[in-house]
Amino acid sequence: MPLDELLKELQGQTSIQEDPDHISLDDLFNESFMSKHSSFKSFGEFLEKGNFQVKTRDDIHNIHDELFDRHVARETGFMNWQSMLDTATAEHAGK
């Protein structure tokens, strides 16, 4: 599944204003999660290390899936973005 579809599925819809239960990526990939699964303290640091210029949600949608999967595999304990996203979602839901 492409990254943009995963993010939309995670968010439940495309607009934060329309979804009061929206989980931001910073909340989902919080400092505790990132420190546990990578050498980074924030999702932003993780993105910067991969030279991904992300300032808006659209920027995230434009990341090529294969490039992002390789970055995830190289910089975290996960094999790909999907497994990282699934684990973060499960851990967040367990709070």
C-alpha positions as CSV (number, residue, x, y, z in Angstrom):
1,M,0.0,0.0,0.0
2,P,1.5,3.4,-0.9
3,L,2.6,5.7,1.9
4,D,-0.1,8.3,1.2
5,E,-2.8,5.7,1.5
6,L,-1.3,4.4,4.7
7,L,-1.3,7.8,6.2
8,K,-4.9,8.5,5.1
9,E,-5.9,5.2,6.6
10,L,-4.1,6.0,9.9
11,Q,-5.7,9.4,10.0
12,G,-9.2,8.0,9.1
13,Q,-9.6,10.8,6.6
14,T,-7.6,13.5,5.0
15,S,-8.1,16.6,7.2
16,I,-7.2,17.1,10.8
17,Q,-10.0,19.5,11.3
18,E,-12.6,16.9,10.3
19,D,-11.2,14.3,12.7
20,P,-11.0,15.2,16.4
21,D,-9.4,11.7,17.1
22,H,-6.5,12.5,14.7
23,I,-3.2,11.2,15.9
24,S,-0.3,13.4,14.7
25,L,2.8,11.7,13.5
26,D,4.8,13.4,16.3
27,D,2.4,11.8,18.8
28,L,2.5,8.4,17.1
29,F,6.3,8.4,16.7
30,N,7.0,10.1,20.0
31,E,10.4,10.4,21.7
32,S,9.9,7.2,23.6
33,F,9.0,5.2,20.5
34,M,11.8,6.7,18.4
35,S,14.4,6.2,21.1
36,K,13.3,2.6,21.6
37,H,13.4,1.7,17.9
38,S,16.1,3.9,16.5
39,S,19.0,6.2,17.4
40,F,16.8,9.3,17.0
41,K,14.8,11.2,19.6
42,S,12.2,12.5,17.1
43,F,10.5,11.6,13.9
44,G,11.7,14.9,12.5
45,E,15.3,13.9,13.1
46,F,14.7,10.5,11.5
47,L,13.2,12.3,8.4
48,E,16.1,14.7,8.3
49,K,18.7,11.9,8.4
50,G,17.1,10.5,5.2
51,N,17.1,14.0,3.6
52,F,13.3,14.0,3.4
53,Q,12.1,17.6,3.3
54,V,8.9,17.3,5.2
55,K,7.1,20.5,6.3
56,T,3.5,19.6,5.4
57,R,1.4,16.4,5.2
58,D,1.6,16.7,1.4
59,D,5.4,16.4,1.7
60,I,5.0,13.0,3.5
61,H,2.6,11.8,0.7
62,N,5.3,12.6,-1.9
63,I,8.0,10.4,-0.4
64,H,8.7,7.5,-2.7
65,D,7.7,4.2,-0.9
66,E,10.8,2.3,-1.8
67,L,13.1,5.0,-0.6
68,F,11.3,5.4,2.6
69,D,11.3,1.6,3.2
70,R,15.1,1.5,2.7
71,H,15.5,4.4,5.1
72,V,13.3,2.7,7.7
73,A,15.2,-0.6,7.3
74,R,18.6,1.2,7.6
75,E,17.8,3.5,10.5
76,T,15.4,1.5,12.7
77,G,14.8,-2.1,13.9
78,F,12.0,-2.4,11.3
79,M,12.1,-4.0,7.9
80,N,9.9,-1.4,6.3
81,W,7.5,1.6,6.8
82,Q,4.5,-0.6,7.2
83,S,5.9,-2.6,10.1
84,M,7.1,0.7,11.8
85,L,3.7,2.2,11.3
86,D,1.8,-0.9,12.6
87,T,4.0,-1.1,15.7
88,A,3.6,2.6,16.5
89,T,-0.1,2.4,16.0
90,A,-0.4,-0.7,18.3
91,E,1.8,0.9,21.0
92,H,-0.2,4.1,20.8
93,A,-3.5,2.2,21.1
94,G,-2.2,0.4,24.1
95,K,-1.7,3.6,26.1
